[in-house]
Amino acid sequence: WESVEVEYRLRRYNLNILEEWVRENGLMEEELMDGSVISMLHPMIQASKLLQMKKQSFHDVEEIISLCTCLNILQIQKLVTMYTPSSGFEERVPIAIIRYIAKKNQSSKTDPTQLMVDVSYQFPVTFPFSYADVSYNDMKIPKRFKHLIKI
């Protein structure tokens, strides 16, 4: 149990570090086309929580669905199906539970085909320009890089 718990905590820790960085850099309320920067992390945070939750009964499934609002039923089904517990520490998700989630997916009103998040989305990045008082002629460029520079 202990090694599984450590893995989950490390995943959650990494997400916490990312959330903290967003807050520290004033991006918490930064609006994007599809919402805030932090809202883009919510599916990963909820997937991480889902992996830590109990998945042995129909009641557990209902609890997962009610708590993982950023994930659709198909995503939950895929995560639960692909979930492989560490040997000897946890039980596999019963096939009846996986079938129950599949049945819920068929009756779901959400888009049943959206498994992945939109990975083609590109976040706008701004790099501040700081003027340097160095002219090109004063720069020492190694010979091996001279072929890369066009004047």
C-alpha positions in Angstrom: 0.0 0.0 0.0 2.8 2.3 0.9 4.5 2.4 -2.5 1.2 3.0 -4.3 0.4 5.9 -1.9 3.9 7.4 -2.5 3.3 7.3 -6.3 -0.1 9.0 -6.0 1.3 11.6 -3.7 4.2 12.3 -6.1 1.8 12.8 -9.0 -0.3 15.1 -6.9 2.8 17.0 -5.6 3.9 17.6 -9.2 0.4 19.0 -10.0 0.6 21.2 -6.8 3.9 22.6 -7.9 2.4 23.5 -11.3 -0.6 25.1 -9.7 1.7 27.1 -7.3 3.7 28.3 -10.3 0.6 29.5 -12.1 -0.5 31.4 -8.9 3.0 32.9 -8.3 3.2 34.1 -11.9 -0.2 35.8 -11.7 -1.7 33.5 -14.3 -4.5 32.2 -12.1 -7.1 34.6 -13.6 -5.4 34.7 -17.0 -8.1 34.1 -19.5 -7.6 31.9 -22.5 -9.9 31.0 -25.3 -11.3 28.0 -23.4 -11.2 29.4 -19.8 -8.5 30.1 -17.3 -5.0 28.6 -17.2 -5.8 26.8 -14.0 -8.9 25.3 -15.5 -6.7 23.6 -18.1 -5.1 21.6 -15.1 -8.4 20.5 -13.6 -8.8 17.3 -15.8 -5.3 16.1 -14.7 -6.0 16.9 -11.1 -9.3 15.0 -11.2 -7.7 12.1 -13.0 -5.0 12.0 -10.3 -7.8 12.0 -7.6 -9.7 9.3 -9.4 -6.7 7.0 -9.3 -6.6 7.4 -5.5 -10.3 6.7 -5.0 -11.8 3.4 -4.1 -13.2 1.7 -7.3 -14.9 -1.5 -6.0 -18.6 -0.8 -5.9 -21.3 0.9 -7.9 -21.5 3.5 -5.1 -17.8 4.2 -5.6 -18.5 4.8 -9.3 -21.3 7.2 -8.6 -19.0 9.1 -6.2 -16.2 9.3 -8.8 -18.6 10.6 -11.4 -20.0 13.2 -9.1 -16.5 14.4 -8.1 -14.8 14.2 -11.5 -16.9 16.9 -13.2 -14.1 17.8 -15.7 -13.9 14.3 -17.0 -16.6 12.8 -19.2 -17.8 9.2 -18.6 -15.7 7.9 -21.5 -12.5 9.3 -19.9 -13.4 7.9 -16.5 -14.1 4.5 -18.2 -10.7 4.6 -20.0 -8.8 5.5 -16.8 -10.5 2.8 -14.8 -10.1 0.2 -17.5 -6.4 1.0 -18.0 -5.7 1.2 -14.3 -3.2 -1.3 -13.1 -2.7 -1.5 -9.4 0.7 -2.3 -7.9 1.0 -6.0 -7.3 -0.2 -7.1 -3.9 -1.3 -3.7 -2.7 -4.6 -3.1 -4.3 -7.4 -5.1 -5.9 -8.1 -4.8 -9.6 -11.2 -2.9 -10.6 -13.9 -5.6 -11.0 -15.2 -6.2 -14.5 -18.7 -5.5 -13.3 -17.7 -2.0 -12.3 -16.1 -1.4 -15.7 -19.3 -2.7 -17.4 -21.4 -0.4 -15.2 -19.3 2.6 -16.3 -19.6 1.5 -19.9 -23.4 1.3 -19.5 -23.4 4.8 -18.0 -21.4 6.0 -20.9 -24.0 4.8 -23.4 -26.7 6.6 -21.5 -24.6 9.8 -21.0 -25.6 13.0 -22.8 -22.0 14.2 -23.1 -19.9 13.7 -26.2 -19.1 10.0 -26.1 -16.2 10.2 -28.4 -14.1 12.8 -26.7 -11.5 10.8 -24.9 -8.5 13.2 -25.0 -8.2 16.8 -24.2 -7.4 19.1 -27.1 -3.6 18.8 -27.4 -3.4 21.1 -30.4 -4.2 24.1 -28.2 -1.2 26.4 -27.9 -0.9 28.7 -24.9 0.2 32.2 -25.8 3.6 33.0 -24.4 5.2 36.5 -24.1 8.9 37.0 -23.7 9.9 40.4 -22.5 12.4 42.2 -24.7 15.4 43.7 -23.0 17.6 45.9 -25.0 21.3 45.0 -24.9 23.9 47.7 -25.5 26.2 45.2 -27.4 26.8 45.5 -31.1 27.2 42.5 -33.4 30.8 43.4 -34.1 31.7 43.2 -30.4 30.3 39.7 -30.1 32.7 36.7 -30.1 31.0 33.9 -32.0 32.8 30.6 -32.1 33.8 29.4 -35.6 31.6 26.4 -35.4 28.5 28.6 -35.2 29.4 31.2 -37.9 27.7 29.2 -40.6 24.4 29.7 -38.8 24.6 33.5 -38.9 23.5 35.4 -42.0 24.4 39.0 -42.3 
